[in-house]
Amino acid sequence: MNRSYLLSDLFPGAFAEGPAVGGLAFDSRAVRPGDVFVALAGARADGGRFIADAVAAGAVAVVSGQARPAELPARIAHAQVQDPRLALALAAAVMHPRQPETIVAVTGTSGKSSVADFTRQIYQSLGHQAASLGTIGVVTAKGAQYGSLTTPDPLSLHLSLEQLAQEGISHLAMEASSHGLDQHRLDGVRLRAGAFLNLGRDHLDYHPSVEAYFAAKMRLWQLLPRGAPVVINRDEAFAEEAAARAVANGHPIIGIGRKGETITLTAVERQGFAQRLALRVAGRDLAVTLPLVGDFMAGNALVAAGLAVATGEDAEAAIHAIGGLSGVAGRLERVGEVQGGLVVVDYAHKPDALAAVLATLRGYATGRLICVFGCGGDRDKGKRPLMGAIAAEKADIAIVTDDNPRSEEPAAIRAEILAASPKLREIGDRAEAIAAGVAMLRAGDVLLVAGKGHETGQIIGDRTLPFSDHEAVRAAIAEIAG
């Protein structure tokens, strides 16, 4: 059903009156007759350059950060606003007003996908119709619809929220990336609680400094209504700073972890590829078996339980639900075994994440720990030698290969990683590198294939070629078994 909207409703204060419009677009190629074109200043191109194209495609109004262009036809309404991205997000929320009743958001360098999906699973186990939204797409009890961005653009996001509400989803957990927060993609989302996980080195190709990166993460606290709780992993870097910002914005804190004051982790006992967590919650001692490994996975699960508590769920029931969690695609995922060795695929593509995964898997390698990894092109170059040094130190054998080279020369990326240590080996072709790692496996060995996780494509130049670490591992295992 076609809808129409008043310009003054979509952009209050910008238009006193104007024609009824049919929709919004920020890409001139997506403009339909009757739309409003919102001209955004991008990293590669200024949307103001495409106003004429938008008008030619049928736009009846333009919103931009600049004064009205002299050549804009008089029949086209125009408004200059201070922040077009913010205006777009709030207008999208007016266009698609329905949202799930309970929405929570999680930010941090590593672990957002796991926490969002764990929270969805906990809500589901407590009897709610729930979904998660982020890097691996929109996930419900029916399965996943894959997406491409951690935090989608405002038009896609608010349309998804409306569709989820129409489908009966009452509870949603979503990832909040630093890019998404900085670019106002979450503005207009009616959040009830938020969470902060950690801060490591990432996205310094976009943010000018670690301090700016952290400040972007902390915009989440500003989007929450005053009095809305926030969950903080007290054991992680920048936890104290995140807590101070929360208090300054009027948010009560639910602290989790060994240093957590709300859900305190008192002991961890490894049980095969699971771990028994001893907890203290509201003066009571509880225990639950988490069917996943790693201190960071325990932290992620407790943050998810904390988000459930923050939105009114019973703490003991939320903790009990941890025992039924399933892992997230490409996050410490066991893909296969061959010749007595285990192969694990993980999305770790940042220094802290790679170090944490290797440290976790070291406890499961009675033989050698082998790592195949690379770094993406057109991204923070500073982390390449850091990741090379981490792999050389923490793995017995480390093979440097291609990740998503994008527009950069793959060999040049590998060279920057290899400069960290003479111990590192080089196999450029990712499938060949994975096959070499699998062929090395003997009883007790563990192979980590890191960097791409759930992804099903490899970005080379301006093309995305089909590629899956999972399929490459299985093909290599089949070759040996055959």
ABEGO torsion letter per residue (X at the ends): XBBBBBAAAABBGABABEBBBABBBABAAABBBGBBBBBBBBAABBAAAAAAAAAAAGBABBBBABBBBAABBAABBBBBBABAAAAAAAAAAAABABBBABBBBBBEABGAAAAAAAAAAAAAAAGBBBBBBEAAEBBBAAEBBBBABABBBAAAAAAAAAAAAAAGBABBBBBBBAAAAAAGAABGBBBABBBBABBBBBGAAABABAAAAAAAAAAAAAABBBGBBBBBBAABBGAAAAAAAAAAAGBBBBBBEAABAABBBABBBBBEABBBBBBBBGGBBBBBBBABBEAAAAAAAAAAAAAAAAAGBBAAAAAAAAAABBBBBGBGBBABBBGGBBBBBBABABAAAAAAAAAAAAAABABBBBBBBBBBBGBBAAAAAAAAAAAAAABABBBBBBBBAEABBAAAAAAAAAAABAABBBBABAAAAAAAAAAABBBGBBBBBBGAEABABBBBEABBBBBBAAAAAAAAAAAAAX
